[in-house]
Amino acid sequence: MVDFLPTLWFILIAVLWTGYLFLEGFDLGVAMHMLLLARDEKDRRVMLNTIGPVWDGNEVWLLTAGGATFAAFPFWYASLFSALYIPLILVLLGLILRAVAIEYRGKGDSQRWVELWTWCLGLGSFVAAFGVGAALALTSTGLPLDRNGDMIGGPFAWFNGYAVLGGLAVVGFALVHAADFLALKTEGPVRERAAAFAWPWGVVCLLPIALWAIWVTVRAGHPIAWVTLAIGVAAVVWWAIEARARREGLAFLGLGVFIVAGVATIFEAMYPVVLPASNNHAFDLTVTNASAAPYTLEVMSWVALIGVPLVLAYQAWTYWVFRKRLSGDAIPESTPFRAAVAAAAGGSDAASQPFAK
């Protein structure tokens, strides 16, 4: 039981990260595509409205993954989060900037105001995606640690090629995943440009995450990791076939299978180590020496058994409600913010007219 619960929570944390990358991945990518694929404000509003009902709920998966790490593996959490204090602060600032930009970009009267917050939205999403990828890559490839689990070598000892590879991996995946999502959720020119980006540019964007998964598998040599890696390869081939044929739903599903297999490969290759010490493997943190007490893990397991199905059911219902495609015709003309406030204050019929950010 002592070995079972830490392993169970290691798997559950991998599941939480998978959920975050799958759901928040297209959120972050859509924001970046507002700078890359959109041609005018109507395109940007169509894109933003595809994630409008779900982006904040998707972000909860990140908080849950961090909270589960803190509760189930406090030594892993303490070592990783203190070592990566700088990049994680940048991730936090990026997420804050994104959230503020979503709310503020529709609250001004000038084009300059809208453009400013659109850039904040796209750049904040890029920083968040890159930082999360760097952190996940480093927890799978290692940091220089002392016997107490503290990072040595200075505040930037974490910055290396693995961090860059992980950052590019999540950014690239987010861009492809968002392109498939936009092709699935929109009509008109946004759909066409998103599908054209997914294939063939998606192949280039997925190279970093493929290299990351292959590297950790080769280094670990675990048989199960090779199996999940093979599933990931098959999934990305399936995705490529469907994306090229413009079958958006199957392409989106294929990329989902790919990220599930990819995360499974990386975490399986790590096990039982949760944070390798790159300077001395005697200082590795494992599921055994980094876990919380068995009683804590048992209580968490019962809470998760009740709470996780409820969260999944709620999110599934949300996506079902907002399942239809959007087009520019479904987006009302923008109402200047001051005019909308004045209309609301005057009680005119204009106050009841919807307007999208």
C-alpha positions in Angstrom: 0.0 0.0 0.0 2.9 2.4 0.8 4.3 1.8 -2.7 0.9 1.7 -4.5 -0.4 5.1 -3.4 2.7 7.1 -4.5 2.7 5.4 -7.8 -1.1 6.0 -8.2 -0.6 9.7 -7.6 2.3 9.9 -10.0 0.0 8.5 -12.6 -2.8 10.9 -11.6 -0.4 13.9 -11.9 0.5 12.7 -15.4 -3.2 12.5 -16.2 -3.7 16.1 -14.9 -0.8 17.4 -17.1 -2.3 15.5 -20.0 -5.7 17.2 -19.4 -4.0 20.6 -19.1 -2.0 20.2 -22.4 -5.0 18.8 -24.3 -7.5 21.5 -23.1 -5.4 24.5 -22.4 -3.1 23.7 -25.4 -5.7 25.0 -27.9 -6.6 27.9 -25.7 -3.0 29.2 -25.7 -2.7 28.4 -29.4 -5.8 30.2 -30.4 -4.5 33.4 -28.7 -1.2 33.0 -30.6 -3.1 32.5 -33.8 -4.9 35.8 -33.3 -1.5 37.3 -34.2 -0.6 34.7 -36.9 -3.7 33.7 -38.8 -6.2 36.5 -38.3 -6.5 39.1 -41.0 -8.9 41.5 -39.4 -10.8 42.2 -36.2 -13.7 40.0 -37.2 -11.4 37.0 -37.6 -9.9 37.7 -34.1 -13.3 38.0 -32.5 -14.4 34.7 -34.1 -11.2 33.0 -32.8 -11.6 34.5 -29.3 -15.3 33.4 -29.1 -14.4 29.8 -29.8 -12.6 29.6 -26.4 -14.6 32.2 -24.6 -16.8 29.8 -22.7 -14.1 27.4 -21.8 -10.7 29.0 -21.4 -10.9 29.7 -17.6 -12.2 26.3 -16.9 -9.3 24.7 -18.8 -6.8 26.7 -16.8 -8.0 24.9 -13.7 -6.1 21.8 -14.8 -2.8 23.6 -14.3 -3.8 24.7 -10.8 -4.9 21.1 -10.0 -1.7 19.6 -11.3 0.4 22.0 -9.2 -1.8 21.5 -6.1 -1.7 17.7 -6.5 2.1 17.8 -6.7 2.3 19.9 -3.6 0.0 17.6 -1.6 1.2 14.2 -2.9 4.9 14.9 -3.4 5.9 17.9 -1.3 9.6 17.4 -1.8 9.2 17.2 -5.6 7.1 20.4 -5.4 9.6 22.2 -3.2 12.6 21.3 -5.3 11.0 21.9 -8.7 9.2 25.1 -7.9 12.0 26.7 -6.0 14.5 25.8 -8.7 12.2 27.2 -11.4 11.1 30.2 -9.5 12.0 32.6 -12.4 10.4 30.8 -15.3 7.3 29.9 -13.2 6.9 33.6 -12.2 7.0 34.4 -16.0 4.3 31.7 -16.6 2.2 33.3 -13.9 2.6 36.7 -15.4 1.8 35.4 -18.8 -1.4 33.8 -17.6 -2.4 37.0 -15.7 -1.7 39.1 -18.8 -3.7 36.7 -21.0 -6.7 36.8 -18.6 -6.6 40.6 -18.3 -6.3 41.0 -22.1 -9.3 38.8 -22.8 -11.4 41.0 -20.5 -9.9 44.4 -21.5 -9.6 44.2 -25.2 -13.3 44.9 -25.7 -13.4 47.8 -23.2 -11.8 50.6 -25.2 -12.9 52.8 -28.1 -9.7 53.0 -30.2 -8.1 50.5 -32.6 -4.8 51.0 -30.8 -6.4 49.8 -27.5 -7.7 46.7 -29.2 -4.3 46.0 -30.9 -2.4 46.5 -27.6 -4.5 43.9 -25.7 -4.4 41.5 -28.7 -0.6 41.5 -28.6 -0.7 41.1 -24.8 -3.1 38.1 -25.2 -0.9 36.4 -27.8 2.5 37.1 -26.1 1.1 36.2 -22.7 -0.1 32.9 -24.1 3.3 32.3 -25.7 5.2 32.9 -22.5 2.9 30.7 -20.5 3.1 27.8 -23.0 6.9 28.1 -23.3 7.4 28.2 -19.5 5.2 25.2 -18.8 7.0 23.3 -21.5 10.4 24.2 -20.1 9.3 23.2 -16.5 8.0 19.8 -17.7 11.1 19.1 -19.8 13.4 19.9 -16.8 11.4 17.6 -14.5 11.9 14.8 -17.0 15.6 15.5 -17.8 16.9 16.8 -14.5 18.3 19.7 -12.6 21.6 20.1 -10.6 20.6 19.3 -7.0 22.4 18.8 -3.7 21.5 16.1 -1.2 18.7 18.3 0.2 17.0 18.7 -3.2 18.0 22.3 -3.6 19.2 23.5 -7.0 22.9 24.4 -7.2 24.7 26.5 -9.8 22.9 29.8 -9.5 19.4 31.1 -10.4 19.8 30.4 -14.1 21.2 26.9 -13.8 17.9 25.6 -15.1 18.3 27.3 -18.4 19.7 24.8 -20.9 18.9 23.1 -24.2 16.3 20.8 -22.6 14.4 23.8 -21.3 14.3 25.4 -24.7 13.3 22.1 -26.3 10.4 21.7 -23.9 9.3 25.2 -24.3 9.3 24.9 -28.1 7.5 21.5 -27.8 4.5 22.9 -25.9 4.4 26.1 -28.1 4.5 24.0 -31.3 1.9 21.6 -30.0 -0.4 24.4 -28.9 -0.2 26.0 -32.4 -1.1 22.8 -34.2 -3.8 21.8 -31.7 -5.4 25.3 -31.9 -5.3 25.1 -35.7 -7.2 21.8 -35.6 -9.6 23.3 -33.0 -10.3 26.4 -35.1 -10.8 24.3 -38.2 -13.3 22.2 -36.2 -15.1 25.1 -34.5 -15.4 27.8 -37.2 -16.7 28.4 -40.7 -15.4 30.6 -43.5 -11.9 32.1 -43.9 -10.7 31.3 -40.3 -11.5 27.6 -40.9 -9.6 27.6 -44.2 -6.5 29.3 -42.9 -6.4 27.1 -39.8 -6.7 23.9 -41.8 -3.9 25.2 -44.2 -1.7 25.8 -41.2 -2.3 22.4 -39.5 -1.1 20.7 -42.7 1.8 20.9 -43.6 3.1 23.3 -41.0 1.9 21.1 -38.1 4.6 18.6 -39.0 7.3 21.1 -38.2 5.6 22.3 -35.1 5.4 18.8 -33.7 9.1 18.0 -34.2 10.3 19.4 -30.7 7.8 17.3 -28.7 8.6 14.2 -30.8 12.3 14.7 -30.1 11.6 15.2 -26.4 9.6 12.0 -26.1 12.2 10.0 -28.2 15.1 11.3 -26.1 13.7 10.4 -22.7 12.6 7.0 -24.0 16.0 6.1 -25.5 17.7 7.3 -22.3 15.5 5.3 -20.0 15.0 2.2 -22.2 11.7 1.2 -20.4 9.8 -1.3 -22.5 6.4 0.3 -21.8 7.7 3.7 -22.8 8.6 2.2 -26.2 5.1 0.9 -26.6 3.5 4.2 -25.8 6.0 5.9 -28.1 4.9 3.6 -30.9 1.3 4.5 -30.2 2.2 8.2 -30.4 4.0 7.7 -33.7 0.9 5.9 -35.1 -1.4 8.6 -33.7 0.6 11.4 -35.4 0.6 9.5 -38.7 -3.2 9.2 -38.4 -3.4 12.9 -37.6 -1.4 13.8 -40.6 -3.6 11.7 -42.9 -6.8 13.3 -41.5 -5.4 16.8 -41.4 -4.3 16.6 -45.1 -7.8 15.3 -46.0 -9.4 18.2 -44.1 -11.4 15.8 -41.8 -11.2 18.2 -38.8 -12.8 16.1 -36.2 -10.6 13.0 -36.8 -7.5 15.2 -37.0 -8.3 16.8 -33.7 -8.9 13.4 -32.1 -5.7 12.0 -33.6 -3.7 14.8 -32.1 -5.4 14.2 -28.8 -4.3 10.6 -28.9 -0.8 11.8 -29.7 -0.5 14.1 -26.7 -1.9 11.3 -24.4 0.7 8.9 -25.7 3.4 11.5 -25.6 2.9 12.4 -21.9 2.5 8.8 -21.0 5.8 8.1 -22.7 7.6 10.9 -20.9 6.2 10.0 -17.4 6.7 6.3 -17.9 10.3 6.9 -18.9 10.8 9.0 -15.7 9.3 6.5 -13.3 10.2 5.9 -10.4 12.2 9.2 -10.5 10.1 12.4 -10.3 13.0 14.8 -10.5 16.4 13.6 -11.6 19.6 15.2 -10.2 21.6 15.8 -13.3 24.9 16.1 -11.3 24.5 13.0 -9.1 21.8 10.4 -9.4 22.2 9.6 -5.7 20.3 12.8 -5.1 17.4 11.9 -7.4 13.9 12.5 -6.0 11.6 9.4 -6.5 8.0 8.5 -5.8 9.2 6.9 -2.6 11.5 9.6 -1.0 9.5 12.6 -2.3 5.9 11.5 -1.4 3.7 12.6 1.4 2.6 10.3 4.3 0.4 7.3 3.3 -2.6 8.8 5.3 -2.4 12.0 3.3 -2.3 10.1 0.0 -5.3 7.9 1.1 -7.4 10.9 2.0 -6.5 12.6 -1.3 -7.4 9.4 -3.2 -11.0 9.4 -1.7 -11.4 13.1 -2.5 -10.2 12.6 -6.1 -12.5 9.6 -6.5 -15.5 11.9 -5.8 -14.2 15.2 -7.3 -12.6 14.2 -10.6 -15.7 12.5 -12.1 -17.7 15.6 -11.3 -15.2 17.9 -12.9 -15.0 15.7 -16.0 -18.8 15.6 -16.2 -19.2 19.4 -15.9 -16.5 20.1 -18.5 -18.0 17.5 -20.9 -21.4 19.2 -20.5 -19.8 22.6 -21.2 -18.3 21.5 -24.4 -21.5 19.8 -25.5 -23.5 23.0 -24.9 -21.0 25.1 -27.0 -20.3 22.4 -29.6 -21.5 24.3 -32.7 -19.3 26.1 -35.2 -18.9 29.9 -35.3 -18.6 32.2 -38.2 -18.2 35.9 -38.7 -22.0 36.2 -39.3 -22.6 35.0 -35.7 -20.5 37.8 -34.3 -22.4 41.0 -33.7 -20.9 44.3 -34.7 -18.7 45.7 -32.0 -20.2 48.4 -29.8 -17.9 51.2 -28.5 -17.5 50.7 -24.8 -18.5 54.2 -23.8 -21.6 54.0 -26.0 -22.6 50.7 -24.4 -22.2 52.1 -20.9 -24.2 55.1 -21.9 -26.9 52.9 -23.4 -27.0 50.8 -20.3 -27.3 53.9 -18.1 -30.1 55.2 -20.3 -32.0 52.0 -20.3 -32.2 51.9 -24.1 -32.7 48.8 -26.2 -29.1 48.9 -27.3 -28.1 47.9 -23.8 -29.6 44.5 -24.4 -27.7 43.8 -27.6 -24.8 41.3 -27.2 -21.3 42.2 -28.3 -18.2 40.0 -28.3 -14.8 40.9 -27.0 
